[in-house]
């Protein structure tokens, strides 16, 4: 009987944005029935009229780490399967948007939450700097020499970069962290192993990078129930509800993004008030930007830049302006040669 009462309460209190009840709960009240019986009648009627009642009840009972949203309409996804933000639970779950009816699965080692997920005929190519990292070879080499070469530009190395980011993330310890453009999970795995977050989501557009991340997890004998999920998504269309994420990290990534302004705007959208964004990249120098490292010539990048370079490199002033324009405050940065780690906070 107690379960019936809970089901009735769930039917009455479900969010309208998920799947609104088809009749007001007051229609289930019958003064001729005793109180417990009235609850049973309401619950039975709701289940009969609403075939998704079982899924909705499960969604209401899931922990607060359920933050996935449809990349098409940003409505929260209905999850069918075991709860939890870990690889086995995500793999055995199905996700569906109750508004646009689009389904998402994790038949691979990651959950694909791109707009193109499930498409059979349509295919879409990104700019060369994005497609490069979808290559199996580049994905394989990323932690096997590629990333280590960044120290020539002033990157301090994985352990020190991780600790620097952790210092920025102290105000949001215990929350949900998303490592966007995570690559092979170089930092995602360290964030998850630190135990400082309730959940860590390793997110990248490259399928092969996510497969490499999975392989590293197995090689390092990381427990499969670690609070780490692998998600494929577009940085310019993040599959999370607004104001749902505590921390976002982007290591050596912004220079590869097709539209950094759209990406930072999305990051600002999904961060909770007080949420923290931390990123690293290469500052613009004569070596990587040529004449466009000179402030007076930087506007010419719109004409010559796309042909001259595969990447976008920025000055610190541009990065600060970008963060502030997208609604972030408390901008802070640390610079070492052409390496920069910068941070902003959602007000």
C-alpha positions as CSV (number, residue, x, y, z in Angstrom):
1,X,0.0,0.0,0.0
2,X,2.8,2.3,0.8
3,X,4.2,1.7,-2.7
4,X,0.9,2.7,-4.2
5,X,0.9,5.9,-2.3
6,X,4.4,6.7,-3.6
7,X,3.3,6.0,-7.1
8,X,0.4,8.3,-6.8
9,X,2.5,11.1,-5.4
10,X,5.0,10.6,-8.2
11,X,2.2,10.9,-10.8
12,X,1.1,14.2,-9.3
13,X,4.5,15.8,-8.8
14,X,6.2,14.8,-12.1
15,X,7.8,17.8,-13.9
16,X,5.5,19.1,-16.8
17,X,8.6,19.4,-19.0
18,X,9.1,15.6,-18.9
19,X,5.7,14.1,-19.5
20,X,2.6,16.0,-18.1
21,X,-0.2,14.0,-16.5
22,X,-3.2,13.6,-18.8
23,X,-5.7,14.6,-16.1
24,X,-5.5,16.5,-12.8
25,X,-4.9,14.4,-9.8
26,X,-8.0,15.7,-8.2
27,X,-10.1,13.6,-10.6
28,X,-9.0,10.5,-8.9
29,X,-10.6,11.6,-5.6
30,X,-13.7,9.6,-4.7
31,X,-15.2,10.5,-1.3
32,X,-16.8,7.1,-1.2
33,X,-13.4,5.4,-0.9
34,X,-11.2,5.5,2.2
35,X,-8.0,7.5,1.9
36,X,-5.6,4.6,1.1
37,X,-8.1,3.2,-1.5
38,X,-8.3,6.6,-3.2
39,X,-4.5,6.6,-3.6
40,X,-4.6,3.1,-5.2
41,X,-7.3,4.2,-7.6
42,X,-5.3,7.3,-8.7
43,X,-2.2,5.3,-9.2
44,X,-3.9,2.6,-11.2
45,X,-5.6,5.1,-13.4
46,X,-2.4,7.0,-14.0
47,X,-0.5,3.8,-15.0
48,X,-3.3,2.7,-17.3
49,X,-3.4,6.0,-19.1
50,X,0.4,6.6,-19.1
51,X,2.6,3.8,-20.5
52,X,5.7,5.7,-19.5
53,X,4.7,5.8,-15.8
54,X,7.3,3.2,-14.9
55,X,10.1,5.1,-16.6
56,X,9.0,8.4,-15.0
57,X,8.9,6.9,-11.5
58,X,12.4,5.5,-12.1
59,X,13.6,8.9,-13.2
60,X,12.2,10.6,-10.1
61,X,13.9,8.0,-8.0
62,X,17.3,8.4,-9.6
63,X,20.1,10.4,-7.9
64,X,20.9,14.0,-8.6
65,X,23.8,12.9,-10.9
66,X,21.2,12.3,-13.7
67,X,22.0,15.5,-15.7
68,X,21.9,14.3,-19.3
69,X,19.6,16.3,-21.6
70,X,18.6,16.0,-25.2
71,X,21.1,17.8,-27.5
72,X,18.1,18.7,-29.8
73,X,15.7,20.4,-27.4
74,X,17.6,20.3,-24.0
75,X,14.8,18.5,-22.3
76,X,16.0,16.0,-19.5
77,X,16.4,12.5,-20.8
78,X,14.3,9.6,-19.5
79,X,16.6,6.8,-18.5
80,X,15.7,3.2,-18.6
81,X,18.2,0.9,-16.8
82,X,20.3,0.8,-13.7
83,X,21.1,4.1,-12.0
84,X,24.6,5.4,-11.5
85,X,27.3,7.4,-13.3
86,X,29.7,4.6,-14.1
87,X,30.6,2.6,-17.2
88,X,28.6,-0.6,-16.5
89,X,25.4,1.3,-15.5
90,X,25.6,3.7,-18.5
91,X,26.3,0.8,-20.9
92,X,23.2,-1.1,-19.7
93,X,20.9,1.9,-19.9
94,X,18.8,3.5,-22.7
95,X,18.0,7.2,-22.9
96,X,15.1,8.9,-24.5
97,X,13.8,12.4,-24.9
98,X,10.1,12.6,-24.0
99,X,9.7,15.8,-26.0
100,X,11.2,15.1,-29.4
101,X,11.2,11.3,-29.0
102,X,14.8,10.9,-30.0
103,X,16.6,7.8,-28.5
104,X,20.2,7.5,-27.4
105,X,22.2,4.4,-26.7
106,X,25.6,3.3,-25.4
107,X,26.1,0.3,-27.6
108,X,29.7,1.3,-27.9
109,X,31.9,2.0,-24.8
110,X,30.5,5.5,-24.7
111,X,27.1,7.2,-24.6
112,X,26.5,9.1,-27.9
113,X,24.6,12.3,-27.2
114,X,25.3,14.1,-30.4
115,X,22.5,15.4,-32.6
116,X,23.6,13.0,-35.3
117,X,23.4,10.0,-33.0
118,X,21.5,7.2,-34.6
119,X,21.4,8.8,-38.1
120,X,21.9,6.2,-40.9
121,X,22.0,8.3,-44.1
122,X,23.3,11.8,-43.1
123,X,26.9,12.4,-42.3
124,X,28.7,15.5,-41.3
125,X,32.3,16.6,-41.3
126,X,33.8,19.2,-38.9
127,X,36.8,21.5,-39.6
128,X,40.1,19.7,-40.2
129,X,41.4,20.5,-36.7
130,X,38.4,18.6,-35.3
131,X,38.5,15.7,-37.7
132,X,42.2,15.2,-37.0
133,X,41.5,14.0,-33.5
134,X,38.9,11.5,-34.7
135,X,41.7,9.6,-36.4
136,X,42.6,6.3,-34.8
137,X,46.3,7.0,-35.2
138,X,46.2,10.4,-33.6
139,X,44.0,9.1,-30.8
140,X,46.5,6.3,-30.2
141,X,49.5,8.7,-30.2
142,X,48.0,11.4,-28.0
143,X,49.3,10.0,-24.7
144,X,52.2,8.3,-26.3
145,X,54.3,11.4,-27.2
146,X,51.9,13.9,-28.7
147,X,50.8,15.6,-25.4
148,X,54.2,15.3,-23.8
149,X,55.6,17.7,-26.5
150,X,53.5,20.5,-25.1
151,X,56.1,21.1,-22.4
152,X,58.2,22.8,-25.1
153,X,55.6,25.6,-25.1
154,X,55.5,25.9,-21.3
155,X,52.9,23.3,-20.3
156,X,54.0,22.1,-16.9
157,X,53.0,18.5,-17.3
158,X,50.1,16.3,-16.4
159,X,50.5,16.2,-12.6
160,X,51.2,19.9,-12.1
161,X,48.4,20.9,-14.5
162,X,46.0,18.6,-12.6
163,X,46.9,20.2,-9.3
164,X,46.6,23.7,-10.7
165,X,43.1,22.9,-11.9
166,X,42.2,21.2,-8.6
167,X,43.1,24.5,-6.8
168,X,40.6,26.4,-9.0
169,X,37.9,23.7,-8.4
170,X,38.1,23.8,-4.6
171,X,34.9,25.9,-4.3
172,X,32.9,23.2,-6.1
173,X,34.4,20.0,-4.6
174,X,31.9,17.2,-4.3
175,X,30.0,18.3,-7.3
176,X,29.7,17.0,-10.9
177,X,32.7,17.7,-13.2
178,X,32.7,17.5,-17.0
179,X,36.0,17.2,-18.7
180,X,35.2,18.5,-22.2
181,X,37.4,17.7,-25.2
182,X,38.9,15.1,-22.9
183,X,40.9,13.3,-25.6
184,X,42.1,10.0,-24.2
185,X,41.0,10.9,-20.7
186,X,44.4,12.2,-19.6
187,X,42.8,14.3,-16.9
188,X,39.4,12.7,-16.7
189,X,40.9,9.6,-15.1
190,X,42.8,11.7,-12.5
191,X,39.7,13.7,-11.6
192,X,37.7,10.5,-11.1
193,X,40.4,8.8,-9.1
194,X,40.8,11.9,-6.9
195,X,37.5,11.2,-5.2
196,X,36.9,14.9,-5.1
197,X,33.7,14.8,-7.2
198,X,30.4,13.0,-7.1
199,X,30.6,12.2,-10.8
200,X,33.1,12.8,-13.6
201,X,32.0,12.9,-17.2
202,X,34.7,12.4,-19.9
203,X,33.3,14.2,-23.0
204,X,34.7,14.3,-26.5
205,X,33.5,14.5,-30.1
206,X,36.0,11.9,-31.2
207,X,34.8,8.3,-30.9
208,X,38.4,7.0,-31.1
209,X,39.6,9.2,-28.3
210,X,36.8,7.8,-26.0
211,X,37.8,4.3,-27.0
212,X,41.4,5.1,-26.0
213,X,40.1,6.4,-22.7
214,X,38.2,3.2,-22.1
215,X,41.3,1.1,-22.9
216,X,43.4,3.1,-20.5
217,X,40.8,2.6,-17.8
218,X,41.1,-1.2,-18.3
219,X,44.9,-1.1,-18.5
220,X,45.2,0.9,-15.3
221,X,42.8,-1.5,-13.6
222,X,40.6,1.3,-12.6
223,X,37.4,-0.2,-10.9
224,X,34.7,-0.2,-13.5
225,X,32.2,1.2,-11.0
226,X,34.3,4.4,-10.6
227,X,32.1,7.4,-10.9
228,X,33.3,8.0,-14.5
229,X,31.1,8.1,-17.6
230,X,32.2,8.4,-21.2
231,X,30.0,10.6,-23.4
232,X,30.3,11.7,-27.1
233,X,29.0,15.2,-27.6
234,X,29.5,18.4,-29.5
235,X,31.1,21.2,-27.4
236,X,28.8,23.7,-29.1
237,X,25.7,21.8,-28.0
238,X,26.3,20.2,-24.6
239,X,23.8,17.5,-23.6
240,X,23.1,18.9,-20.1
241,X,20.3,20.8,-18.6
242,X,20.9,24.5,-17.9
243,X,22.5,25.2,-14.5
244,X,23.2,21.5,-13.8
245,X,27.1,21.2,-13.8
246,X,29.4,22.3,-11.0
247,X,32.8,22.2,-12.8
248,X,34.0,22.1,-16.4
249,X,37.6,21.5,-17.5
250,X,39.0,21.9,-21.0
251,X,42.6,20.9,-21.3
252,X,44.5,22.1,-24.4
253,X,41.3,22.3,-26.4
254,X,39.9,25.7,-27.1
255,X,42.3,26.3,-30.0
256,X,40.7,23.3,-31.8
257,X,37.1,24.3,-31.3
258,X,35.2,25.3,-34.5
259,X,33.5,28.2,-32.6
260,X,35.1,29.1,-29.2
261,X,32.4,31.7,-28.6
262,X,29.5,29.2,-29.0
263,X,31.4,26.7,-26.8
264,X,32.0,29.1,-24.0
265,X,28.4,30.3,-24.2
266,X,27.3,26.6,-23.8
267,X,29.6,26.1,-20.9
268,X,28.2,29.2,-19.2
269,X,24.6,27.9,-19.8
270,X,25.2,24.5,-18.2
271,X,27.2,25.7,-15.2
272,X,25.4,26.1,-11.9
273,X,25.5,29.5,-10.2
274,X,29.0,29.5,-8.6
275,X,30.2,26.8,-11.0
276,X,33.8,27.0,-12.2
277,X,35.3,26.7,-15.7
278,X,39.0,26.0,-16.1
279,X,40.9,25.7,-19.4
280,X,44.4,25.6,-20.8
281,X,45.6,26.5,-24.2
282,X,48.5,28.0,-26.2
283,X,48.7,31.8,-26.2
284,X,49.2,33.4,-29.6
285,X,52.9,33.8,-30.5
286,X,54.9,34.5,-33.6
287,X,55.7,30.8,-33.8
288,X,52.1,29.6,-33.9
289,X,50.3,32.6,-35.3
290,X,52.9,34.3,-37.5
291,X,52.1,38.0,-38.1
292,X,48.7,37.6,-36.5
293,X,50.4,37.6,-33.1
294,X,50.7,41.4,-33.5
295,X,47.6,43.1,-32.1
296,X,47.2,45.4,-35.1
297,X,47.1,42.5,-37.5
298,X,44.8,40.2,-35.6
299,X,41.6,41.3,-37.3
300,X,43.1,40.0,-40.6
301,X,42.8,36.4,-39.3
302,X,39.2,36.4,-40.6
303,X,40.5,36.7,-44.1
304,X,43.8,34.8,-44.1
305,X,43.7,32.8,-40.8
306,X,41.4,29.9,-42.0
307,X,43.8,29.3,-44.9
308,X,47.0,29.9,-43.0
309,X,46.5,27.8,-39.9
310,X,44.5,24.8,-38.7
311,X,44.1,26.2,-35.2
312,X,42.9,29.3,-33.4
313,X,45.4,30.9,-31.0
314,X,44.4,33.8,-28.8
315,X,45.9,36.5,-26.7
316,X,45.1,36.6,-23.0
317,X,43.0,39.7,-23.5
318,X,40.9,37.8,-26.1
319,X,40.4,34.9,-23.7
320,X,39.3,37.2,-20.9
321,X,37.0,39.1,-23.2
322,X,35.5,35.8,-24.4
323,X,34.7,34.6,-20.9
324,X,33.3,37.9,-19.7
325,X,31.1,38.3,-22.8
326,X,29.6,34.8,-22.2
327,X,28.6,35.7,-18.7
328,X,31.5,34.4,-16.6
329,X,33.0,36.5,-13.7
330,X,36.1,36.3,-11.5
331,X,38.4,35.7,-14.4
332,X,41.8,34.5,-13.4
333,X,44.9,33.2,-15.2
334,X,48.3,31.7,-14.8
335,X,50.9,32.1,-17.7
336,X,54.1,30.3,-18.4
337,X,55.7,31.1,-21.7
338,X,52.9,30.4,-24.3
339,X,51.0,28.2,-21.8
340,X,48.0,29.7,-20.1
341,X,45.5,28.3,-17.6
342,X,42.5,30.5,-17.2
343,X,39.3,30.3,-15.2
344,X,35.9,31.9,-14.9
345,X,32.9,31.5,-12.6
346,X,29.2,31.5,-13.2
347,X,27.6,34.3,-11.2
